Amino acid sequence: MEINYIKDEKNEAEIELDNLTIAELLRTYLNEDDSVSFAAWKREHPSKNPVLKTKTKTKTVKKAISDAVSQIEKHLDKLVADFKNSKTE
């Protein structure tokens, strides 16, 4: 996956991602974090990559994204475990 930082400051970043699904997942999980004041993505045109804009209050943007990725991994691990433990009828 390709990631391009357009703007990279301590409490504000704009990141171009090559995957719309990842941009939406990150936006969703970032907005659940109380230290994040703003997280949204935009795309100028369907042929362009989405840009995720994030602003934080207390922690750095990189820490907030890292925490969001950890939460996503945790939920995916639980989903895999639940799927493996499910019984087919």
Secondary structure, 3 states (H helix, E strand, C coil): CCEEEEEECCCEEEEEECCHHHHHHHHHHHHCCCCEEEEEEECCCCCCCCEEEEEECCCCHHHHHHHHHHHHHHHHHHHHHHHHHCCCC
